[in-house]
Amino acid sequence: MDVYEVIGKRRDVRAEFTGAPIADEVLHRVLGAAHAAPSVGMSQPWDFVLVRDPDTRTQFHQHVHGERAEYAATLTGERAATFERIKIDGILESTLSVVVTYDPHRGSPSVLGRHAIADAGLYSVCLAIQNLWLAATAEGLGVGWVSFYREEYLQSLLGIPKTVRPVAWLCLGPVDRLQEVPDLERHGWRSRMPLDQVVHHERYSAHTG
Ligand SMILES: Cc1cc2nc3c(=O)[nH]c(=O)nc-3n(C[C@H](O)[C@H](O)[C@H](O)COP(=O)(O)O)c2cc1C
């Protein structure tokens, strides 16, 4: 697959995980792709915690479903009914989970390029996640990003120090298929906007179409 094909095929996966094993060398390539991401000041502020233990995953799944209920309680009418039909994770069905963290102290003090924008460290971690996501897609695997959790809960579940932020819980594994249309679009939650709507010329407010 060329890079545009991989970008087009990538999906956030919840329902299509098979639970089949991933060969060690495939996992190594996917994590290597994540670790090859650009990072502010070459700080490489990411770590990857591989979670296979069913007990840990069950505990996290329960926490996520508590958070899902909390969010659902803020919705009414059509939004509430639509959200009810949307699956938000494949924590138990996927082969394993990869928790990606951000250590703001890595390479500090004086991280080159971060003096004015503290978030540049976090941006770097997100690029590692996107590399992982695209590499997994190229390997025929699915990835599902779960963000229905409290950071303190995940820190305590996995023994992550208070100074290190969990950025993503990623479900990873073989899938029976990748949907062509994002789940949220298929369920009528929200659709991808036309490109023209988000491209501006010269100034932020000058729309072309
Ligand atoms: C930061 C971030 C957090 C996300 N959290 C969740 C989540 O908790 N549960 C979920 O089902 N999808 C989650 N997603 C996936 C998005 O819903 C998905 O990317 C979007 O609907 C577009 O679909 P696609 O990735 O299949 O193109 C998250 C994506 C991002 C980038």
The ligand as a Gaussian input file, in Angstrom:
#p B3LYP/6-31G(d) Opt

LIG

0 1
 C       -7.701000      11.874000      20.639000
 C       -8.709000      10.862000      20.167000
 C       -9.523000      10.222000      21.107000
 C      -10.475000       9.290000      20.689000
 N      -11.230000       8.635000      21.624000
 C      -12.096000       7.680000      21.225000
 C      -12.838000       6.901000      22.167000
 O      -12.715000       7.057000      23.380000
 N      -13.677000       5.970000      21.718000
 C      -13.854000       5.744000      20.374000
 O      -14.641000       4.874000      20.006000
 N      -13.157000       6.445000      19.457000
 C      -12.284000       7.389000      19.848000
 N      -11.563000       8.082000      18.914000
 C      -11.752000       7.790000      17.476000
 C      -12.574000       8.844000      16.741000
 O      -13.936000       8.741000      17.097000
 C      -12.384000       8.613000      15.245000
 O      -11.026000       8.832000      14.927000
 C      -13.240000       9.536000      14.381000
 O      -14.597000       9.271000      14.587000
 C      -12.920000       9.368000      12.878000
 O      -13.029000       8.009000      12.512000
 P      -11.820000       7.220000      11.851000
 O      -10.663000       7.291000      12.832000
 O      -12.318000       5.807000      11.652000
 O      -11.494000       7.921000      10.566000
 C      -10.619000       9.013000      19.310000
 C       -9.780000       9.649000      18.373000
 C       -8.841000      10.559000      18.792000
 C       -7.936000      11.196000      17.764000

